[in-house]
Amino acid sequence: MFWPMFAVAVGFVGLAVLGVLAVRVFLEARRLGAQVADSARRINRAAEDLERASVSVARAADAL
């Protein structure tokens, strides 16, 4: 009777550990998603700045 109860207890502890790890992975994935979104916004802003700068440089080159 000891071994079946021990197996059930070990199984429960294993599921609890997997649950905790799943929550940690979920939270880190959300954090990574937020960082990726922030990086995408920064890249888009830099691309717009570069586009505006290239337009002004082209105007200056045409003026020469």
All heavy atoms as TSV, in Angstrom:
chain	resi	resn	atom	element	x	y	z
A	1	MET	N	N	0.818	-1.196	0.000
A	1	MET	CA	C	0.000	0.000	0.000
A	1	MET	C	C	0.862	1.262	0.000
A	1	MET	O	O	0.427	2.314	-0.415
A	1	MET	CB	C	-0.899	-0.033	1.244
A	1	MET	CG	C	-1.949	1.031	1.261
A	1	MET	SD	S	-3.139	0.655	-0.014
A	1	MET	CE	C	-4.238	1.990	0.176
A	2	PHE	N	N	2.070	1.123	0.483
A	2	PHE	CA	C	2.952	2.287	0.550
A	2	PHE	C	C	3.332	2.784	-0.840
A	2	PHE	O	O	3.300	3.981	-1.115
A	2	PHE	CB	C	4.217	1.941	1.351
A	2	PHE	CG	C	5.269	3.005	1.264
A	2	PHE	CD1	C	5.122	4.186	1.962
A	2	PHE	CD2	C	6.395	2.836	0.470
A	2	PHE	CE1	C	6.091	5.182	1.875
A	2	PHE	CE2	C	7.360	3.814	0.386
A	2	PHE	CZ	C	7.215	4.996	1.092
A	3	TRP	N	N	3.695	1.861	-1.734
A	3	TRP	CA	C	4.191	2.263	-3.049
A	3	TRP	C	C	3.132	2.951	-3.900
A	3	TRP	O	O	3.454	3.956	-4.563
A	3	TRP	CB	C	4.794	1.061	-3.781
A	3	TRP	CG	C	6.082	0.638	-3.141
A	3	TRP	CD1	C	6.306	-0.505	-2.453
A	3	TRP	CD2	C	7.302	1.383	-3.090
A	3	TRP	NE1	N	7.591	-0.534	-1.976
A	3	TRP	CE2	C	8.237	0.620	-2.359
A	3	TRP	CE3	C	7.708	2.608	-3.591
A	3	TRP	CZ2	C	9.529	1.040	-2.122
A	3	TRP	CZ3	C	8.999	3.041	-3.354
A	3	TRP	CH2	C	9.888	2.263	-2.625
A	4	PRO	N	N	1.900	2.493	-3.951
A	4	PRO	CA	C	0.903	3.235	-4.727
A	4	PRO	C	C	0.672	4.651	-4.189
A	4	PRO	O	O	0.542	5.605	-4.960
A	4	PRO	CB	C	-0.365	2.397	-4.607
A	4	PRO	CG	C	0.109	1.020	-4.309
A	4	PRO	CD	C	1.357	1.198	-3.495
A	5	MET	N	N	0.644	4.796	-2.863
A	5	MET	CA	C	0.454	6.133	-2.290
A	5	MET	C	C	1.670	7.016	-2.566
A	5	MET	O	O	1.534	8.212	-2.834
A	5	MET	CB	C	0.187	6.036	-0.791
A	5	MET	CG	C	-1.156	5.373	-0.492
A	5	MET	SD	S	-1.476	5.293	1.251
A	5	MET	CE	C	-2.034	6.937	1.555
A	6	PHE	N	N	2.846	6.426	-2.508
A	6	PHE	CA	C	4.066	7.172	-2.815
A	6	PHE	C	C	4.055	7.624	-4.278
A	6	PHE	O	O	4.426	8.769	-4.588
A	6	PHE	CB	C	5.295	6.298	-2.525
A	6	PHE	CG	C	6.598	6.972	-2.814
A	6	PHE	CD1	C	7.064	7.975	-1.979
A	6	PHE	CD2	C	7.355	6.607	-3.920
A	6	PHE	CE1	C	8.268	8.600	-2.246
A	6	PHE	CE2	C	8.551	7.234	-4.187
A	6	PHE	CZ	C	9.022	8.231	-3.355
A	7	ALA	N	N	3.623	6.751	-5.169
A	7	ALA	CA	C	3.563	7.097	-6.592
A	7	ALA	C	C	2.563	8.226	-6.831
A	7	ALA	O	O	2.824	9.146	-7.627
A	7	ALA	CB	C	3.194	5.872	-7.417
A	8	VAL	N	N	1.426	8.193	-6.165
A	8	VAL	CA	C	0.434	9.258	-6.301
A	8	VAL	C	C	1.001	10.569	-5.779
A	8	VAL	O	O	0.842	11.631	-6.387
A	8	VAL	CB	C	-0.880	8.878	-5.582
A	8	VAL	CG1	C	-1.808	10.069	-5.479
A	8	VAL	CG2	C	-1.567	7.731	-6.311
A	9	ALA	N	N	1.681	10.533	-4.645
A	9	ALA	CA	C	2.266	11.749	-4.069
A	9	ALA	C	C	3.344	12.325	-4.991
A	9	ALA	O	O	3.391	13.541	-5.221
A	9	ALA	CB	C	2.847	11.452	-2.693
A	10	VAL	N	N	4.193	11.467	-5.519
A	10	VAL	CA	C	5.239	11.935	-6.439
A	10	VAL	C	C	4.610	12.510	-7.711
A	10	VAL	O	O	5.060	13.531	-8.231
A	10	VAL	CB	C	6.228	10.802	-6.757
A	10	VAL	CG1	C	7.146	11.168	-7.910
A	10	VAL	CG2	C	7.039	10.449	-5.526
A	11	GLY	N	N	3.560	11.891	-8.190
A	11	GLY	CA	C	2.862	12.413	-9.364
A	11	GLY	C	C	2.252	13.779	-9.096
A	11	GLY	O	O	2.329	14.685	-9.930
A	12	PHE	N	N	1.654	13.938	-7.934
A	12	PHE	CA	C	1.072	15.230	-7.582
A	12	PHE	C	C	2.146	16.302	-7.473
A	12	PHE	O	O	1.978	17.419	-7.975
A	12	PHE	CB	C	0.306	15.121	-6.260
A	12	PHE	CG	C	-0.266	16.420	-5.812
A	12	PHE	CD1	C	-1.383	16.955	-6.429
A	12	PHE	CD2	C	0.328	17.126	-4.773
A	12	PHE	CE1	C	-1.899	18.167	-6.026
A	12	PHE	CE2	C	-0.179	18.338	-4.368
A	12	PHE	CZ	C	-1.297	18.873	-4.992
A	13	VAL	N	N	3.255	15.987	-6.823
A	13	VAL	CA	C	4.349	16.956	-6.697
A	13	VAL	C	C	4.901	17.303	-8.082
A	13	VAL	O	O	5.190	18.463	-8.377
A	13	VAL	CB	C	5.453	16.406	-5.770
A	13	VAL	CG1	C	6.699	17.271	-5.827
A	13	VAL	CG2	C	4.941	16.310	-4.349
A	14	GLY	N	N	5.016	16.316	-8.947
A	14	GLY	CA	C	5.493	16.572	-10.306
A	14	GLY	C	C	4.564	17.501	-11.061
A	14	GLY	O	O	5.014	18.422	-11.748
A	15	LEU	N	N	3.250	17.279	-10.927
A	15	LEU	CA	C	2.293	18.166	-11.596
A	15	LEU	C	C	2.343	19.574	-11.017
A	15	LEU	O	O	2.226	20.567	-11.755
A	15	LEU	CB	C	0.882	17.599	-11.474
A	15	LEU	CG	C	0.582	16.402	-12.359
A	15	LEU	CD1	C	-0.821	15.875	-12.073
A	15	LEU	CD2	C	0.708	16.780	-13.824
A	16	ALA	N	N	2.534	19.680	-9.717
A	16	ALA	CA	C	2.638	21.005	-9.096
A	16	ALA	C	C	3.871	21.743	-9.604
A	16	ALA	O	O	3.807	22.937	-9.920
A	16	ALA	CB	C	2.677	20.868	-7.579
A	17	VAL	N	N	4.984	21.049	-9.713
A	17	VAL	CA	C	6.206	21.670	-10.229
A	17	VAL	C	C	6.007	22.098	-11.682
A	17	VAL	O	O	6.400	23.204	-12.073
A	17	VAL	CB	C	7.402	20.711	-10.096
A	17	VAL	CG1	C	8.605	21.206	-10.876
A	17	VAL	CG2	C	7.758	20.522	-8.631
A	18	LEU	N	N	5.391	21.247	-12.489
A	18	LEU	CA	C	5.127	21.618	-13.875
A	18	LEU	C	C	4.190	22.822	-13.963
A	18	LEU	O	O	4.356	23.684	-14.831
A	18	LEU	CB	C	4.535	20.434	-14.631
A	18	LEU	CG	C	5.504	19.311	-14.973
A	18	LEU	CD1	C	4.750	18.165	-15.645
A	18	LEU	CD2	C	6.609	19.808	-15.863
A	19	GLY	N	N	3.213	22.903	-13.078
A	19	GLY	CA	C	2.306	24.055	-13.058
A	19	GLY	C	C	3.040	25.339	-12.735
A	19	GLY	O	O	2.826	26.371	-13.378
A	20	VAL	N	N	3.921	25.291	-11.742
A	20	VAL	CA	C	4.703	26.479	-11.376
A	20	VAL	C	C	5.597	26.898	-12.535
A	20	VAL	O	O	5.687	28.085	-12.877
A	20	VAL	CB	C	5.527	26.215	-10.105
A	20	VAL	CG1	C	6.545	27.314	-9.863
A	20	VAL	CG2	C	4.611	26.068	-8.910
A	21	LEU	N	N	6.245	25.946	-13.157
A	21	LEU	CA	C	7.107	26.265	-14.299
A	21	LEU	C	C	6.305	26.825	-15.465
A	21	LEU	O	O	6.761	27.734	-16.164
A	21	LEU	CB	C	7.895	25.031	-14.723
A	21	LEU	CG	C	8.945	24.547	-13.723
A	21	LEU	CD1	C	9.590	23.267	-14.226
A	21	LEU	CD2	C	9.979	25.614	-13.469
A	22	ALA	N	N	5.103	26.303	-15.684
A	22	ALA	CA	C	4.259	26.816	-16.767
A	22	ALA	C	C	3.867	28.262	-16.514
A	22	ALA	O	O	3.869	29.087	-17.435
A	22	ALA	CB	C	3.017	25.944	-16.916
A	23	VAL	N	N	3.564	28.598	-15.279
A	23	VAL	CA	C	3.225	29.994	-14.946
A	23	VAL	C	C	4.430	30.893	-15.171
A	23	VAL	O	O	4.303	31.992	-15.728
A	23	VAL	CB	C	2.711	30.089	-13.495
A	23	VAL	CG1	C	2.618	31.525	-13.037
A	23	VAL	CG2	C	1.355	29.408	-13.373
A	24	ARG	N	N	5.600	30.437	-14.754
A	24	ARG	CA	C	6.809	31.250	-14.955
A	24	ARG	C	C	7.083	31.463	-16.438
A	24	ARG	O	O	7.452	32.564	-16.861
A	24	ARG	CB	C	7.999	30.586	-14.288
A	24	ARG	CG	C	7.936	30.650	-12.767
A	24	ARG	CD	C	9.151	30.048	-12.129
A	24	ARG	NE	N	10.339	30.824	-12.485
A	24	ARG	CZ	C	11.570	30.430	-12.218
A	24	ARG	NH1	N	11.781	29.275	-11.616
A	24	ARG	NH2	N	12.596	31.182	-12.564
A	25	VAL	N	N	6.930	30.426	-17.247
A	25	VAL	CA	C	7.146	30.548	-18.692
A	25	VAL	C	C	6.134	31.516	-19.291
A	25	VAL	O	O	6.475	32.363	-20.129
A	25	VAL	CB	C	7.068	29.165	-19.380
A	25	VAL	CG1	C	6.962	29.303	-20.886
A	25	VAL	CG2	C	8.265	28.327	-18.996
A	26	PHE	N	N	4.882	31.432	-18.867
A	26	PHE	CA	C	3.847	32.330	-19.369
A	26	PHE	C	C	4.181	33.780	-19.047
A	26	PHE	O	O	4.081	34.659	-19.914
A	26	PHE	CB	C	2.489	31.946	-18.767
A	26	PHE	CG	C	1.395	32.899	-19.102
A	26	PHE	CD1	C	0.859	32.933	-20.372
A	26	PHE	CD2	C	0.902	33.771	-18.141
A	26	PHE	CE1	C	-0.151	33.819	-20.682
A	26	PHE	CE2	C	-0.106	34.660	-18.441
A	26	PHE	CZ	C	-0.638	34.686	-19.723
A	27	LEU	N	N	4.600	34.047	-17.810
A	27	LEU	CA	C	4.923	35.416	-17.427
A	27	LEU	C	C	6.136	35.944	-18.201
A	27	LEU	O	O	6.145	37.100	-18.644
A	27	LEU	CB	C	5.171	35.495	-15.923
A	27	LEU	CG	C	3.949	35.239	-15.049
A	27	LEU	CD1	C	4.343	35.228	-13.578
A	27	LEU	CD2	C	2.874	36.274	-15.314
A	28	GLU	N	N	7.141	35.117	-18.386
A	28	GLU	CA	C	8.314	35.546	-19.154
A	28	GLU	C	C	7.967	35.763	-20.619
A	28	GLU	O	O	8.500	36.667	-21.264
A	28	GLU	CB	C	9.444	34.527	-19.015
A	28	GLU	CG	C	10.073	34.500	-17.647
A	28	GLU	CD	C	10.719	35.826	-17.271
A	28	GLU	OE1	O	11.356	36.462	-18.138
A	28	GLU	OE2	O	10.579	36.227	-16.108
A	29	ALA	N	N	7.066	34.950	-21.169
A	29	ALA	CA	C	6.649	35.141	-22.559
A	29	ALA	C	C	5.896	36.454	-22.719
A	29	ALA	O	O	6.076	37.168	-23.720
A	29	ALA	CB	C	5.779	33.971	-23.016
A	30	ARG	N	N	5.065	36.805	-21.736
A	30	ARG	CA	C	4.372	38.100	-21.786
A	30	ARG	C	C	5.369	39.247	-21.708
A	30	ARG	O	O	5.249	40.235	-22.429
A	30	ARG	CB	C	3.377	38.208	-20.637
A	30	ARG	CG	C	2.108	37.427	-20.881
A	30	ARG	CD	C	1.087	37.659	-19.811
A	30	ARG	NE	N	0.813	39.087	-19.654
A	30	ARG	CZ	C	0.135	39.605	-18.638
A	30	ARG	NH1	N	-0.330	38.826	-17.693
A	30	ARG	NH2	N	-0.068	40.892	-18.563
A	31	ARG	N	N	6.368	39.114	-20.840
A	31	ARG	CA	C	7.378	40.161	-20.709
A	31	ARG	C	C	8.178	40.307	-21.996
A	31	ARG	O	O	8.456	41.415	-22.457
A	31	ARG	CB	C	8.309	39.840	-19.538
A	31	ARG	CG	C	9.234	40.984	-19.174
A	31	ARG	CD	C	9.969	40.687	-17.883
A	31	ARG	NE	N	10.867	39.564	-18.005
A	31	ARG	CZ	C	12.166	39.683	-18.290
A	31	ARG	NH1	N	12.693	40.858	-18.481
A	31	ARG	NH2	N	12.917	38.613	-18.371
A	32	LEU	N	N	8.530	39.184	-22.609
A	32	LEU	CA	C	9.255	39.215	-23.880
A	32	LEU	C	C	8.401	39.856	-24.969
A	32	LEU	O	O	8.901	40.635	-25.786
A	32	LEU	CB	C	9.671	37.810	-24.291
A	32	LEU	CG	C	10.397	37.682	-25.634
A	32	LEU	CD1	C	11.712	38.450	-25.589
A	32	LEU	CD2	C	10.641	36.228	-25.968
A	33	GLY	N	N	7.112	39.533	-24.996
A	33	GLY	CA	C	6.218	40.149	-25.981
A	33	GLY	C	C	6.151	41.652	-25.819
A	33	GLY	O	O	6.130	42.394	-26.808
A	34	ALA	N	N	6.122	42.129	-24.588
A	34	ALA	CA	C	6.098	43.576	-24.347
A	34	ALA	C	C	7.398	44.219	-24.814
A	34	ALA	O	O	7.384	45.308	-25.401
A	34	ALA	CB	C	5.859	43.854	-22.871
A	35	GLN	N	N	8.513	43.553	-24.574
A	35	GLN	CA	C	9.795	44.090	-25.027
A	35	GLN	C	C	9.877	44.120	-26.550
A	35	GLN	O	O	10.401	45.074	-27.132
A	35	GLN	CB	C	10.946	43.267	-24.463
A	35	GLN	CG	C	11.179	43.477	-22.991
A	35	GLN	CD	C	12.311	42.616	-22.463
A	35	GLN	OE1	O	12.807	41.724	-23.154
A	35	GLN	NE2	N	12.723	42.873	-21.240
A	36	VAL	N	N	9.360	43.098	-27.201
A	36	VAL	CA	C	9.366	43.061	-28.668
A	36	VAL	C	C	8.488	44.180	-29.223
A	36	VAL	O	O	8.865	44.863	-30.188
A	36	VAL	CB	C	8.907	41.679	-29.177
A	36	VAL	CG1	C	8.608	41.707	-30.663
A	36	VAL	CG2	C	9.949	40.629	-28.867
A	37	ALA	N	N	7.325	44.403	-28.618
A	37	ALA	CA	C	6.446	45.479	-29.070
A	37	ALA	C	C	7.110	46.835	-28.879
A	37	ALA	O	O	7.035	47.710	-29.765
A	37	ALA	CB	C	5.121	45.418	-28.322
A	38	ASP	N	N	7.780	47.033	-27.753
A	38	ASP	CA	C	8.480	48.291	-27.502
A	38	ASP	C	C	9.602	48.485	-28.520
A	38	ASP	O	O	9.786	49.579	-29.055
A	38	ASP	CB	C	9.034	48.305	-26.082
A	38	ASP	CG	C	9.722	49.611	-25.762
A	38	ASP	OD1	O	9.117	50.673	-26.010
A	38	ASP	OD2	O	10.864	49.574	-25.255
A	39	SER	N	N	10.341	47.421	-28.804
A	39	SER	CA	C	11.413	47.511	-29.795
A	39	SER	C	C	10.862	47.830	-31.176
A	39	SER	O	O	11.450	48.626	-31.918
A	39	SER	CB	C	12.201	46.207	-29.845
A	39	SER	OG	O	12.843	45.982	-28.619
A	40	ALA	N	N	9.740	47.242	-31.531
A	40	ALA	CA	C	9.131	47.522	-32.836
A	40	ALA	C	C	8.715	48.987	-32.932
A	40	ALA	O	O	8.909	49.628	-33.970
A	40	ALA	CB	C	7.930	46.610	-33.057
A	41	ARG	N	N	8.149	49.530	-31.832
A	41	ARG	CA	C	7.781	50.951	-31.837
A	41	ARG	C	C	9.011	51.833	-31.997
A	41	ARG	O	O	8.998	52.806	-32.758
A	41	ARG	CB	C	7.044	51.306	-30.550
A	41	ARG	CG	C	5.580	50.902	-30.548
A	41	ARG	CD	C	4.850	51.518	-29.367
A	41	ARG	NE	N	5.356	51.033	-28.081
A	41	ARG	CZ	C	4.915	49.959	-27.460
A	41	ARG	NH1	N	3.952	49.231	-27.997
A	41	ARG	NH2	N	5.420	49.602	-26.291
A	42	ARG	N	N	10.079	51.492	-31.299
A	42	ARG	CA	C	11.301	52.295	-31.402
A	42	ARG	C	C	11.909	52.211	-32.806
A	42	ARG	O	O	12.396	53.208	-33.337
A	42	ARG	CB	C	12.301	51.835	-30.352
A	42	ARG	CG	C	11.850	52.173	-28.945
A	42	ARG	CD	C	12.771	51.596	-27.899
A	42	ARG	NE	N	14.086	52.186	-27.999
A	42	ARG	CZ	C	15.150	51.723	-27.362
A	42	ARG	NH1	N	15.043	50.658	-26.596
A	42	ARG	NH2	N	16.315	52.314	-27.484
A	43	ILE	N	N	11.877	51.026	-33.406
A	43	ILE	CA	C	12.411	50.863	-34.759
A	43	ILE	C	C	11.577	51.664	-35.751
A	43	ILE	O	O	12.117	52.327	-36.649
A	43	ILE	CB	C	12.477	49.373	-35.141
A	43	ILE	CG1	C	13.591	48.688	-34.359
A	43	ILE	CG2	C	12.669	49.195	-36.641
A	43	ILE	CD1	C	13.603	47.185	-34.483
A	44	ASN	N	N	10.249	51.620	-35.604
A	44	ASN	CA	C	9.395	52.392	-36.498
A	44	ASN	C	C	9.639	53.884	-36.352
A	44	ASN	O	O	9.677	54.618	-37.346
A	44	ASN	CB	C	7.915	52.072	-36.239
A	44	ASN	CG	C	7.528	50.721	-36.767
A	44	ASN	OD1	O	8.150	50.200	-37.685
A	44	ASN	ND2	N	6.505	50.123	-36.184
A	45	ARG	N	N	9.814	54.339	-35.112
A	45	ARG	CA	C	10.089	55.764	-34.893
A	45	ARG	C	C	11.432	56.146	-35.511
A	45	ARG	O	O	11.554	57.198	-36.141
A	45	ARG	CB	C	10.089	56.056	-33.393
A	45	ARG	CG	C	10.199	57.539	-33.085
A	45	ARG	CD	C	10.040	57.826	-31.622
A	45	ARG	NE	N	11.008	57.032	-30.858
A	45	ARG	CZ	C	10.761	56.498	-29.676
A	45	ARG	NH1	N	9.589	56.665	-29.092
A	45	ARG	NH2	N	11.680	55.804	-29.042
A	46	ALA	N	N	12.436	55.303	-35.378
A	46	ALA	CA	C	13.742	55.580	-35.976
A	46	ALA	C	C	13.654	55.578	-37.497
A	46	ALA	O	O	14.291	56.407	-38.164
A	46	ALA	CB	C	14.765	54.550	-35.507
A	47	ALA	N	N	12.868	54.679	-38.058
A	47	ALA	CA	C	12.705	54.643	-39.513
A	47	ALA	C	C	12.019	55.911	-40.013
A	47	ALA	O	O	12.408	56.466	-41.057
A	47	ALA	CB	C	11.901	53.412	-39.918
A	48	GLU	N	N	11.024	56.397	-39.273
A	48	GLU	CA	C	10.367	57.643	-39.663
A	48	GLU	C	C	11.329	58.818	-39.568
A	48	GLU	O	O	11.346	59.690	-40.445
A	48	GLU	CB	C	9.144	57.879	-38.785
A	48	GLU	CG	C	8.014	56.904	-39.042
A	48	GLU	CD	C	6.913	56.995	-37.992
A	48	GLU	OE1	O	7.048	57.805	-37.045
A	48	GLU	OE2	O	5.947	56.234	-38.106
A	49	ASP	N	N	12.143	58.857	-38.513
A	49	ASP	CA	C	13.144	59.919	-38.379
A	49	ASP	C	C	14.145	59.864	-39.531
A	49	ASP	O	O	14.523	60.906	-40.088
A	49	ASP	CB	C	13.885	59.795	-37.045
A	49	ASP	CG	C	13.007	60.113	-35.853
A	49	ASP	OD1	O	11.902	60.684	-36.063
A	49	ASP	OD2	O	13.401	59.768	-34.724
A	50	LEU	N	N	14.567	58.672	-39.883
A	50	LEU	CA	C	15.508	58.520	-40.995
A	50	LEU	C	C	14.882	58.961	-42.306
A	50	LEU	O	O	15.533	59.606	-43.131
A	50	LEU	CB	C	15.970	57.067	-41.078
A	50	LEU	CG	C	17.001	56.730	-42.148
A	50	LEU	CD1	C	18.272	57.519	-41.912
A	50	LEU	CD2	C	17.298	55.245	-42.138
A	51	GLU	N	N	13.611	58.631	-42.497
A	51	GLU	CA	C	12.928	59.041	-43.721
A	51	GLU	C	C	12.832	60.568	-43.802
A	51	GLU	O	O	13.081	61.166	-44.858
A	51	GLU	CB	C	11.533	58.424	-43.764
A	51	GLU	CG	C	10.799	58.651	-45.066
A	51	GLU	CD	C	9.460	57.938	-45.098
A	51	GLU	OE1	O	9.232	57.051	-44.262
A	51	GLU	OE2	O	8.656	58.289	-45.972
A	52	ARG	N	N	12.478	61.208	-42.677
A	52	ARG	CA	C	12.404	62.674	-42.676
A	52	ARG	C	C	13.779	63.284	-42.932
A	52	ARG	O	O	13.915	64.258	-43.666
A	52	ARG	CB	C	11.849	63.171	-41.341
A	52	ARG	CG	C	10.351	63.045	-41.233
A	52	ARG	CD	C	9.821	63.824	-40.043
A	52	ARG	NE	N	10.333	63.327	-38.770
A	52	ARG	CZ	C	9.771	62.364	-38.052
A	52	ARG	NH1	N	8.670	61.781	-38.489
A	52	ARG	NH2	N	10.297	61.984	-36.909
A	53	ALA	N	N	14.816	62.710	-42.349
A	53	ALA	CA	C	16.166	63.229	-42.555
A	53	ALA	C	C	16.607	63.057	-43.998
A	53	ALA	O	O	17.248	63.954	-44.568
A	53	ALA	CB	C	17.138	62.525	-41.612
A	54	SER	N	N	16.256	61.942	-44.607
A	54	SER	CA	C	16.661	61.723	-45.996
A	54	SER	C	C	15.944	62.686	-46.935
A	54	SER	O	O	16.527	63.136	-47.919
A	54	SER	CB	C	16.411	60.273	-46.404
A	54	SER	OG	O	15.025	59.991	-46.413
A	55	VAL	N	N	14.709	63.040	-46.616
A	55	VAL	CA	C	13.987	64.008	-47.445
A	55	VAL	C	C	14.659	65.372	-47.356
A	55	VAL	O	O	14.867	66.042	-48.375
A	55	VAL	CB	C	12.507	64.075	-47.020
A	55	VAL	CG1	C	11.804	65.271	-47.654
A	55	VAL	CG2	C	11.778	62.791	-47.390
A	56	SER	N	N	15.039	65.779	-46.152
A	56	SER	CA	C	15.691	67.083	-46.019
A	56	SER	C	C	17.069	67.084	-46.675
A	56	SER	O	O	17.495	68.098	-47.258
A	56	SER	CB	C	15.790	67.486	-44.540
A	56	SER	OG	O	16.616	66.590	-43.850
A	57	VAL	N	N	17.788	65.981	-46.618
A	57	VAL	CA	C	19.082	65.881	-47.285
A	57	VAL	C	C	18.904	65.941	-48.801
A	57	VAL	O	O	19.667	66.594	-49.503
A	57	VAL	CB	C	19.828	64.606	-46.859
A	57	VAL	CG1	C	21.020	64.336	-47.750
A	57	VAL	CG2	C	20.254	64.698	-45.410
A	58	ALA	N	N	17.864	65.298	-49.320
A	58	ALA	CA	C	17.606	65.336	-50.759
A	58	ALA	C	C	17.262	66.756	-51.214
A	58	ALA	O	O	17.716	67.205	-52.281
A	58	ALA	CB	C	16.466	64.381	-51.104
A	59	ARG	N	N	16.512	67.477	-50.399
A	59	ARG	CA	C	16.196	68.877	-50.745
A	59	ARG	C	C	17.460	69.726	-50.749
A	59	ARG	O	O	17.652	70.582	-51.603
A	59	ARG	CB	C	15.183	69.439	-49.760
A	59	ARG	CG	C	13.806	68.902	-49.956
A	59	ARG	CD	C	12.829	69.536	-48.998
A	59	ARG	NE	N	11.542	68.870	-49.068
A	59	ARG	CZ	C	10.673	68.809	-48.074
A	59	ARG	NH1	N	10.953	69.379	-46.907
A	59	ARG	NH2	N	9.542	68.191	-48.220
A	60	ALA	N	N	18.324	69.487	-49.750
A	60	ALA	CA	C	19.565	70.248	-49.683
A	60	ALA	C	C	20.471	69.922	-50.878
A	60	ALA	O	O	21.129	70.804	-51.424
A	60	ALA	CB	C	20.291	69.945	-48.375
A	61	ALA	N	N	20.492	68.662	-51.285
A	61	ALA	CA	C	21.306	68.278	-52.442
A	61	ALA	C	C	20.755	68.887	-53.720
A	61	ALA	O	O	21.528	69.277	-54.604
A	61	ALA	CB	C	21.356	66.750	-52.540
A	62	ASP	N	N	19.441	68.981	-53.829
A	62	ASP	CA	C	18.841	69.599	-55.024
A	62	ASP	C	C	19.122	71.087	-55.057
A	62	ASP	O	O	19.242	71.680	-56.135
A	62	ASP	CB	C	17.322	69.346	-55.043
A	62	ASP	CG	C	16.980	67.917	-55.401
A	62	ASP	OD1	O	17.857	67.227	-55.971
A	62	ASP	OD2	O	15.846	67.472	-55.104
A	63	ALA	N	N	19.224	71.695	-53.894
A	63	ALA	CA	C	19.493	73.134	-53.840
A	63	ALA	C	C	20.898	73.461	-54.279
A	63	ALA	O	O	21.161	74.567	-54.735
A	63	ALA	CB	C	19.254	73.651	-52.430
A	64	LEU	N	N	21.814	72.513	-54.176
A	64	LEU	CA	C	23.192	72.754	-54.605
A	64	LEU	C	C	23.245	72.708	-56.101
A	64	LEU	O	O	23.848	73.284	-56.847
A	64	LEU	CB	C	24.135	71.695	-54.022
A	64	LEU	CG	C	24.310	71.738	-52.513
A	64	LEU	CD1	C	25.191	70.558	-52.089
A	64	LEU	CD2	C	24.962	73.043	-52.079
